[in-house]
Amino acid sequence: MTTPDEGVPAALVALRRELEQLDGQLIRLLAERERLAREIGAAKRAAGIPTLDPAREAAVVRRAAALAREHGLDEEVVRAVFWKLIASARRAQHGP
């Protein structure tokens, strides 16, 4: 039986492992973002503020696109990711 990394250059294996570690960090950050979204939803409900805030959402996406530019990333990809994150935050803010 062969292992998944058999015959793969060691440098590539190391890079893949580094990427896997980064993926784990991203997942932890996404979980933290969702936790914060739930807290924001609770704070909005307590203050009688609507959970949906299109102007704020657009500002978040604009900020993310600007950061993407600064880091040489594809703005459209980052915008798409952030719209997905916002959709997830909306669901989390409605909470249990």
C-alpha positions as CSV (number, residue, x, y, z in Angstrom):
1,M,0.0,0.0,0.0
2,T,1.3,3.5,-0.9
3,T,1.1,6.6,1.3
4,P,-0.4,9.8,-0.2
5,D,3.0,11.5,0.0
6,E,5.0,8.6,-1.5
7,G,7.1,9.8,-4.4
8,V,6.3,13.5,-3.7
9,P,9.2,15.8,-3.2
10,A,9.9,16.6,0.5
11,A,9.6,20.3,-0.2
12,L,6.1,19.9,-1.6
13,V,5.1,17.7,1.3
14,A,6.3,20.4,3.7
15,L,4.5,23.2,1.8
16,R,1.3,21.1,1.8
17,R,1.5,20.6,5.5
18,E,2.1,24.3,6.1
19,L,-1.0,25.0,4.0
20,E,-3.0,22.5,6.0
21,Q,-1.9,24.3,9.2
22,L,-3.0,27.6,7.7
23,D,-6.4,26.0,6.8
24,G,-6.8,25.0,10.4
25,Q,-6.2,28.6,11.5
26,L,-8.7,29.9,8.9
27,I,-11.3,27.5,10.3
28,R,-10.7,28.6,13.8
29,L,-11.0,32.3,12.7
30,L,-14.2,31.5,10.9
31,A,-15.6,29.9,14.0
32,E,-14.6,33.0,16.0
33,R,-16.2,35.3,13.4
34,E,-19.5,33.3,13.7
35,R,-19.4,33.5,17.5
36,L,-19.0,37.3,17.2
37,A,-21.8,37.4,14.7
38,R,-24.1,35.6,17.2
39,E,-23.1,38.1,19.9
40,I,-23.7,41.0,17.6
41,G,-27.1,39.6,16.7
42,A,-28.0,39.3,20.4
43,A,-26.8,42.9,21.0
44,K,-28.9,44.2,18.1
45,R,-32.0,42.4,19.4
46,A,-31.4,43.8,22.9
47,A,-31.1,47.3,21.4
48,G,-34.1,46.9,19.1
49,I,-31.9,47.3,16.0
50,P,-32.6,45.3,12.8
51,T,-30.2,42.6,12.1
52,L,-30.1,43.4,8.4
53,D,-27.8,46.3,7.7
54,P,-27.1,46.5,4.0
55,A,-24.9,49.7,4.3
56,R,-22.7,48.0,6.9
57,E,-22.4,44.8,4.9
58,A,-21.4,46.8,1.8
59,A,-18.8,48.7,3.9
60,V,-17.3,45.4,5.1
61,V,-17.0,44.1,1.6
62,R,-15.4,47.3,0.4
63,R,-12.9,47.2,3.2
64,A,-12.1,43.6,2.4
65,A,-11.6,44.4,-1.3
66,A,-9.2,47.3,-0.3
67,L,-7.2,44.9,1.9
68,A,-7.2,42.4,-1.0
69,R,-5.7,45.1,-3.3
70,E,-3.0,45.9,-0.7
71,H,-2.0,42.2,-0.5
72,G,-2.1,41.6,-4.2
73,L,-5.2,39.3,-4.1
74,D,-8.0,39.1,-6.6
75,E,-10.6,41.6,-5.3
76,E,-13.5,39.7,-6.9
77,V,-12.6,36.5,-5.2
78,V,-12.3,38.3,-1.9
79,R,-15.6,40.1,-2.4
80,A,-17.3,36.7,-3.2
81,V,-15.8,35.2,0.0
82,F,-16.9,38.1,2.1
83,W,-20.5,38.0,0.8
84,K,-20.6,34.4,1.7
85,L,-19.3,35.2,5.2
86,I,-21.9,37.9,5.5
87,A,-24.6,35.5,4.6
88,S,-23.4,33.1,7.3
89,A,-23.3,36.0,9.8
90,R,-26.9,36.9,9.0
91,R,-27.9,33.3,9.8
92,A,-25.9,33.4,13.0
93,Q,-27.3,36.7,14.0
94,H,-30.8,35.4,13.8
95,G,-29.7,32.9,16.4
96,P,-31.6,30.3,18.3
